[in-house]
Amino acid sequence: MSKPKPPASCRHCRFYHITWDPNAPYGCHKLGFKSRLEPSQYVLQVSGKPCLNFTPKANSEKVAR
């Protein structure tokens, strides 16, 4: 039996961005919203399903972990 894949980290998604809003510091350009939670966590919380819009950044190997 295989383990389920962990949800993709928004920090590695091309649509993820940091906002200037202290009440909603994280955003998703693809879905068009800002949230206090990381967008993938918010999507999972609201829909019960992992984010289906995750698209890796072209230079994801350069992203700080």
MMTF fields as JSON, N, C-alpha, C and O atoms, coordinates in Angstrom:
{
  "mmtfVersion": "1.0.0",
  "mmtfProducer": "UNKNOWN",
  "numBonds": 259,
  "numAtoms": 260,
  "numGroups": 65,
  "numChains": 1,
  "numModels": 1,
  "chainsPerModel": [1],
  "groupsPerChain": [65],
  "chainIdList": ["A"],
  "bondAtomList": [4, 2, 8, 6, 12, 10, 16, 14, 20, 18, 24, 22, 28, 26, 32, 30, 36, 34, 40, 38, 44, 42, 48, 46, 52, 50, 56, 54, 60, 58, 64, 62, 68, 66, 72, 70, 76, 74, 80, 78, 84, 82, 88, 86, 92, 90, 96, 94, 100, 98, 104, 102, 108, 106, 112, 110, 116, 114, 120, 118, 124, 122, 128, 126, 132, 130, 136, 134, 140, 138, 144, 142, 148, 146, 152, 150, 156, 154, 160, 158, 164, 162, 168, 166, 172, 170, 176, 174, 180, 178, 184, 182, 188, 186, 192, 190, 196, 194, 200, 198, 204, 202, 208, 206, 212, 210, 216, 214, 220, 218, 224, 222, 228, 226, 232, 230, 236, 234, 240, 238, 244, 242, 248, 246, 252, 250, 256, 254],
  "bondOrderList": [1, 1, 1, 1, 1, 1, 1, 1, 1, 1, 1, 1, 1, 1, 1, 1, 1, 1, 1, 1, 1, 1, 1, 1, 1, 1, 1, 1, 1, 1, 1, 1, 1, 1, 1, 1, 1, 1, 1, 1, 1, 1, 1, 1, 1, 1, 1, 1, 1, 1, 1, 1, 1, 1, 1, 1, 1, 1, 1, 1, 1, 1, 1, 1],
  "groupList": [{"groupName": "MET", "atomNameList": ["N", "CA", "C", "O"], "elementList": ["N", "C", "C", "O"], "formalChargeList": [0, 0, 0, 0], "bondAtomList": [1, 0, 2, 1, 3, 2], "bondOrderList": [1, 1, 2], "singleLetterCode": "M", "chemCompType": "L-PEPTIDE LINKING"}, {"groupName": "SER", "atomNameList": ["N", "CA", "C", "O"], "elementList": ["N", "C", "C", "O"], "formalChargeList": [0, 0, 0, 0], "bondAtomList": [1, 0, 2, 1, 3, 2], "bondOrderList": [1, 1, 2], "singleLetterCode": "S", "chemCompType": "L-PEPTIDE LINKING"}, {"groupName": "LYS", "atomNameList": ["N", "CA", "C", "O"], "elementList": ["N", "C", "C", "O"], "formalChargeList": [0, 0, 0, 0], "bondAtomList": [1, 0, 2, 1, 3, 2], "bondOrderList": [1, 1, 2], "singleLetterCode": "K", "chemCompType": "L-PEPTIDE LINKING"}, {"groupName": "PRO", "atomNameList": ["N", "CA", "C", "O"], "elementList": ["N", "C", "C", "O"], "formalChargeList": [0, 0, 0, 0], "bondAtomList": [1, 0, 2, 1, 3, 2], "bondOrderList": [1, 1, 2], "singleLetterCode": "P", "chemCompType": "L-PEPTIDE LINKING"}, {"groupName": "ALA", "atomNameList": ["N", "CA", "C", "O"], "elementList": ["N", "C", "C", "O"], "formalChargeList": [0, 0, 0, 0], "bondAtomList": [1, 0, 2, 1, 3, 2], "bondOrderList": [1, 1, 2], "singleLetterCode": "A", "chemCompType": "L-PEPTIDE LINKING"}, {"groupName": "CYS", "atomNameList": ["N", "CA", "C", "O"], "elementList": ["N", "C", "C", "O"], "formalChargeList": [0, 0, 0, 0], "bondAtomList": [1, 0, 2, 1, 3, 2], "bondOrderList": [1, 1, 2], "singleLetterCode": "C", "chemCompType": "L-PEPTIDE LINKING"}, {"groupName": "ARG", "atomNameList": ["N", "CA", "C", "O"], "elementList": ["N", "C", "C", "O"], "formalChargeList": [0, 0, 0, 0], "bondAtomList": [1, 0, 2, 1, 3, 2], "bondOrderList": [1, 1, 2], "singleLetterCode": "R", "chemCompType": "L-PEPTIDE LINKING"}, {"groupName": "HIS", "atomNameList": ["N", "CA", "C", "O"], "elementList": ["N", "C", "C", "O"], "formalChargeList": [0, 0, 0, 0], "bondAtomList": [1, 0, 2, 1, 3, 2], "bondOrderList": [1, 1, 2], "singleLetterCode": "H", "chemCompType": "L-PEPTIDE LINKING"}, {"groupName": "PHE", "atomNameList": ["N", "CA", "C", "O"], "elementList": ["N", "C", "C", "O"], "formalChargeList": [0, 0, 0, 0], "bondAtomList": [1, 0, 2, 1, 3, 2], "bondOrderList": [1, 1, 2], "singleLetterCode": "F", "chemCompType": "L-PEPTIDE LINKING"}, {"groupName": "TYR", "atomNameList": ["N", "CA", "C", "O"], "elementList": ["N", "C", "C", "O"], "formalChargeList": [0, 0, 0, 0], "bondAtomList": [1, 0, 2, 1, 3, 2], "bondOrderList": [1, 1, 2], "singleLetterCode": "Y", "chemCompType": "L-PEPTIDE LINKING"}, {"groupName": "ILE", "atomNameList": ["N", "CA", "C", "O"], "elementList": ["N", "C", "C", "O"], "formalChargeList": [0, 0, 0, 0], "bondAtomList": [1, 0, 2, 1, 3, 2], "bondOrderList": [1, 1, 2], "singleLetterCode": "I", "chemCompType": "L-PEPTIDE LINKING"}, {"groupName": "THR", "atomNameList": ["N", "CA", "C", "O"], "elementList": ["N", "C", "C", "O"], "formalChargeList": [0, 0, 0, 0], "bondAtomList": [1, 0, 2, 1, 3, 2], "bondOrderList": [1, 1, 2], "singleLetterCode": "T", "chemCompType": "L-PEPTIDE LINKING"}, {"groupName": "TRP", "atomNameList": ["N", "CA", "C", "O"], "elementList": ["N", "C", "C", "O"], "formalChargeList": [0, 0, 0, 0], "bondAtomList": [1, 0, 2, 1, 3, 2], "bondOrderList": [1, 1, 2], "singleLetterCode": "W", "chemCompType": "L-PEPTIDE LINKING"}, {"groupName": "ASP", "atomNameList": ["N", "CA", "C", "O"], "elementList": ["N", "C", "C", "O"], "formalChargeList": [0, 0, 0, 0], "bondAtomList": [1, 0, 2, 1, 3, 2], "bondOrderList": [1, 1, 2], "singleLetterCode": "D", "chemCompType": "L-PEPTIDE LINKING"}, {"groupName": "ASN", "atomNameList": ["N", "CA", "C", "O"], "elementList": ["N", "C", "C", "O"], "formalChargeList": [0, 0, 0, 0], "bondAtomList": [1, 0, 2, 1, 3, 2], "bondOrderList": [1, 1, 2], "singleLetterCode": "N", "chemCompType": "L-PEPTIDE LINKING"}, {"groupName": "GLY", "atomNameList": ["N", "CA", "C", "O"], "elementList": ["N", "C", "C", "O"], "formalChargeList": [0, 0, 0, 0], "bondAtomList": [1, 0, 2, 1, 3, 2], "bondOrderList": [1, 1, 2], "singleLetterCode": "G", "chemCompType": "PEPTIDE LINKING"}, {"groupName": "LEU", "atomNameList": ["N", "CA", "C", "O"], "elementList": ["N", "C", "C", "O"], "formalChargeList": [0, 0, 0, 0], "bondAtomList": [1, 0, 2, 1, 3, 2], "bondOrderList": [1, 1, 2], "singleLetterCode": "L", "chemCompType": "L-PEPTIDE LINKING"}, {"groupName": "GLU", "atomNameList": ["N", "CA", "C", "O"], "elementList": ["N", "C", "C", "O"], "formalChargeList": [0, 0, 0, 0], "bondAtomList": [1, 0, 2, 1, 3, 2], "bondOrderList": [1, 1, 2], "singleLetterCode": "E", "chemCompType": "L-PEPTIDE LINKING"}, {"groupName": "GLN", "atomNameList": ["N", "CA", "C", "O"], "elementList": ["N", "C", "C", "O"], "formalChargeList": [0, 0, 0, 0], "bondAtomList": [1, 0, 2, 1, 3, 2], "bondOrderList": [1, 1, 2], "singleLetterCode": "Q", "chemCompType": "L-PEPTIDE LINKING"}, {"groupName": "VAL", "atomNameList": ["N", "CA", "C", "O"], "elementList": ["N", "C", "C", "O"], "formalChargeList": [0, 0, 0, 0], "bondAtomList": [1, 0, 2, 1, 3, 2], "bondOrderList": [1, 1, 2], "singleLetterCode": "V", "chemCompType": "L-PEPTIDE LINKING"}],
  "groupTypeList": [0, 1, 2, 3, 2, 3, 3, 4, 1, 5, 6, 7, 5, 6, 8, 9, 7, 10, 11, 12, 13, 3, 14, 4, 3, 9, 15, 5, 7, 2, 16, 15, 8, 2, 1, 6, 16, 17, 3, 1, 18, 9, 19, 16, 18, 19, 1, 15, 2, 3, 5, 16, 14, 8, 11, 3, 2, 4, 14, 1, 17, 2, 19, 4, 6],
  "groupIdList": [1, 2, 3, 4, 5, 6, 7, 8, 9, 10, 11, 12, 13, 14, 15, 16, 17, 18, 19, 20, 21, 22, 23, 24, 25, 26, 27, 28, 29, 30, 31, 32, 33, 34, 35, 36, 37, 38, 39, 40, 41, 42, 43, 44, 45, 46, 47, 48, 49, 50, 51, 52, 53, 54, 55, 56, 57, 58, 59, 60, 61, 62, 63, 64, 65],
  "secStructList": [7, 7, 7, 7, 7, 7, 7, 7, 7, 4, 4, 4, 5, 6, 6, 3, 3, 3, 7, 1, 7, 6, 6, 1, 7, 3, 3, 3, 6, 6, 6, 6, 3, 3, 3, 1, 1, 7, 2, 2, 2, 2, 2, 2, 2, 2, 2, 1, 1, 7, 7, 1, 7, 7, 7, 5, 7, 6, 6, 4, 4, 4, 1, 7, 7],
  "xCoordList": [0.85, 0.0, 0.895, 1.784, 0.67, 1.514, 0.954, -0.249, 1.864, 1.474, 0.941, 1.434, -0.055, -0.525, 0.549, 1.297, 0.61, 1.589, 1.213, 0.034, 2.213, 1.9, 1.461, 1.86, 0.654, 0.22, 1.406, 2.385, 1.3, 2.375, 2.522, 1.533, 3.743, 4.008, 3.789, 4.329, 3.012, 2.744, 4.025, 4.107, 5.002, 6.246, 6.958, 7.831, 6.596, 7.201, 6.277, 6.579, 5.15, 4.168, 4.359, 4.651, 4.196, 4.395, 3.302, 3.51, 2.161, 1.055, 1.051, 0.26, 1.909, 1.99, 2.627, 3.579, 2.107, 2.731, 2.473, 1.512, 3.355, 3.217, 2.539, 2.928, 1.529, 0.804, 1.318, 2.106, 0.869, 1.214, 0.162, 0.283, -0.853, -1.956, -1.594, -1.456, -1.435, -1.06, -2.143, -1.841, -3.393, -4.479, -4.569, -5.155, -4.002, -4.021, -2.692, -2.642, -1.62, -0.286, 0.06, 1.076, -0.759, -0.436, -1.515, -2.693, -1.109, -2.086, -1.812, -0.72, -2.836, -2.739, -3.255, -4.425, -2.381, -2.789, -3.766, -4.693, -3.582, -4.437, -5.875, -6.812, -6.053, -7.398, -7.929, -9.125, -7.041, -7.46, -7.922, -8.935, -7.198, -7.562, -6.335, -5.23, -6.562, -5.55, -6.073, -7.282, -5.149, -5.565, -4.54, -3.376, -4.985, -4.071, -3.29, -2.163, -3.895, -3.241, -2.529, -2.819, -1.595, -0.998, -2.139, -2.985, -2.187, -3.323, -3.671, -4.851, -2.676, -2.992, -3.698, -4.564, -3.336, -4.001, -5.444, -6.351, -5.641, -6.987, -7.884, -9.029, -7.361, -8.128, -8.515, -9.66, -7.575, -7.848, -8.908, -9.795, -8.819, -9.772, -11.183, -12.16, -11.286, -12.592, -13.212, -14.395, -12.418, -12.974, -12.801, -13.52, -11.837, -11.555, -10.672, -10.412, -10.21, -9.352, -8.075, -8.091, -6.969, -5.735, -5.87, -6.705, -5.053, -5.072, -4.712, -3.698, -5.542, -5.317, -4.629, -4.336, -4.369, -3.758, -2.263, -1.653, -1.655, -0.221, 0.562, 0.391, 1.422, 2.316, 3.698, 3.893, 4.67, 6.0, 6.65, 6.465, 7.411, 8.191, 9.253, 9.726, 9.629, 10.64, 11.984, 12.741, 12.294, 13.575, 13.378, 13.965, 12.556, 12.221, 13.427, 13.393, 14.498, 15.678, 16.399, 17.226, 16.102, 16.753, 15.95, 16.421, 14.768, 13.907, 14.473, 14.851, 14.53, 15.016, 14.04, 12.828, 14.541, 13.673, 13.562, 12.871],
  "yCoordList": [-1.175, 0.0, 1.238, 1.359, 2.142, 3.33, 4.451, 4.545, 5.285, 6.423, 7.528, 7.695, 8.283, 9.408, 10.491, 10.707, 11.17, 12.237, 13.418, 13.752, 14.059, 15.252, 16.379, 16.401, 17.304, 18.397, 19.238, 19.408, 19.754, 20.568, 21.855, 22.435, 22.285, 23.524, 24.711, 24.747, 25.661, 26.847, 27.603, 28.25, 27.525, 28.264, 27.811, 28.515, 26.654, 26.135, 26.292, 25.792, 26.985, 27.17, 28.531, 29.52, 28.577, 29.837, 30.865, 32.048, 30.469, 31.386, 31.95, 32.842, 31.448, 31.881, 33.262, 33.558, 34.103, 35.407, 35.865, 35.448, 36.733, 37.356, 38.703, 39.456, 39.007, 40.264, 41.284, 40.953, 42.505, 43.551, 43.651, 44.481, 42.826, 42.858, 42.047, 40.827, 42.692, 41.946, 40.966, 40.017, 41.183, 40.274, 39.061, 38.045, 39.157, 38.057, 38.081, 38.539, 37.595, 37.75, 36.838, 37.056, 35.825, 34.881, 34.935, 35.121, 34.77, 34.839, 33.863, 33.306, 33.665, 32.802, 33.584, 33.965, 33.823, 34.546, 33.719, 34.278, 32.427, 31.553, 31.542, 31.66, 31.402, 31.343, 32.716, 32.872, 33.715, 35.087, 35.386, 36.059, 34.898, 35.213, 35.394, 34.98, 36.033, 36.202, 35.509, 35.381, 35.058, 34.314, 34.448, 34.767, 34.2, 34.143, 32.829, 32.754, 31.798, 30.5, 30.444, 31.234, 29.509, 29.257, 28.806, 28.02, 29.28, 28.971, 27.482, 27.132, 26.609, 25.178, 24.665, 23.795, 25.193, 24.794, 25.303, 24.607, 26.517, 27.086, 26.289, 25.981, 25.956, 25.17, 23.823, 23.391, 23.157, 21.867, 22.013, 21.168, 23.073, 23.306, 23.559, 23.054, 24.331, 24.711, 23.598, 23.291, 22.994, 22.01, 20.561, 19.673, 20.33, 18.957, 18.212, 17.02, 18.912, 18.309, 19.129, 20.332, 18.504, 19.27, 20.216, 20.008, 21.236, 22.214, 21.529, 20.837, 21.724, 21.119, 22.082, 21.716, 23.31, 24.32, 24.472, 25.374, 23.616, 23.717, 23.563, 22.589, 24.543, 24.517, 24.882, 25.987, 23.968, 24.258, 25.468, 25.722, 26.202, 27.313, 26.755, 25.635, 27.521, 27.078, 26.88, 25.99, 27.693, 27.598, 27.112, 27.67, 26.075, 25.62, 25.116, 25.094, 24.709, 24.244, 25.39, 25.148, 26.641, 27.799, 28.36, 29.272, 27.845, 28.334, 27.9, 26.741, 28.829, 28.502, 27.549, 27.68, 26.623, 25.628, 25.876, 25.137],
  "zCoordList": [0.0, 0.0, 0.0, 0.843, -0.925, -1.02, -0.146, 0.096, 0.311, 1.142, 0.235, -0.881, 0.694, -0.112, -0.182, 0.772, -1.335, -1.496, -0.613, -0.495, 0.015, 0.805, -0.128, -1.293, 0.358, -0.505, -0.962, -0.235, -2.164, -2.726, -1.919, -1.471, -1.743, -1.026, -1.958, -3.063, -1.518, -2.331, -2.67, -3.714, -1.813, -2.046, -3.313, -3.82, -3.822, -5.045, -6.25, -7.334, -6.065, -7.138, -7.801, -7.128, -9.101, -9.825, -9.539, -9.807, -9.013, -8.751, -7.33, -7.024, -6.474, -5.074, -4.982, -5.703, -4.102, -3.869, -2.44, -1.794, -1.969, -0.661, -0.882, -1.775, -0.075, -0.226, 0.791, 1.677, 0.65, 1.61, 2.705, 3.606, 2.639, 3.597, 4.842, 4.751, 6.007, 7.213, 7.677, 8.4, 7.275, 7.646, 6.726, 7.099, 5.542, 4.573, 3.816, 2.675, 4.436, 3.863, 2.687, 2.027, 2.409, 1.334, 0.264, 0.57, -0.997, -2.075, -3.19, -3.307, -4.015, -5.188, -6.391, -6.432, -7.371, -8.572, -9.406, -9.993, -9.469, -10.292, -9.787, -10.577, -8.475, -7.912, -7.515, -7.269, -7.451, -7.2, -5.786, -5.599, -4.787, -3.412, -2.539, -2.887, -1.379, -0.343, 0.903, 1.091, 1.758, 2.937, 4.048, 3.804, 5.264, 6.404, 6.361, 6.85, 5.775, 5.61, 4.269, 3.371, 4.134, 2.827, 1.905, 2.333, 0.654, -0.218, -0.332, -0.349, -0.409, -0.523, 0.73, 0.639, 1.893, 3.137, 3.16, 3.616, 2.667, 2.621, 1.674, 2.008, 0.494, -0.481, 0.122, -0.014, 0.784, 1.417, 2.508, 2.632, 3.29, 4.376, 3.834, 4.386, 2.767, 2.232, 1.384, 1.532, 0.497, -0.438, 0.004, -0.454, 0.899, 1.31, 0.325, 0.496, -0.709, -1.733, -1.865, -1.603, -2.265, -2.46, -3.654, -4.534, -3.67, -4.762, -6.079, -6.168, -7.095, -8.407, -9.368, -10.506, -8.919, -9.779, -9.565, -10.14, -8.754, -8.485, -9.785, -10.518, -10.056, -11.212, -10.696, -10.191, -10.814, -10.263, -10.928, -12.118, -10.13, -10.669, -11.595, -11.399, -12.595, -13.548, -12.874, -13.26, -11.873, -11.176, -9.747, -8.82, -9.554, -8.205, -7.426, -6.195, -8.114, -7.386, -6.689, -5.81, -7.064, -6.455, -5.282, -4.603, -5.033, -3.96, -2.618, -2.442, -1.673, -0.324, 0.343, 0.173, 1.075, 1.716, 3.172, 3.873]
}
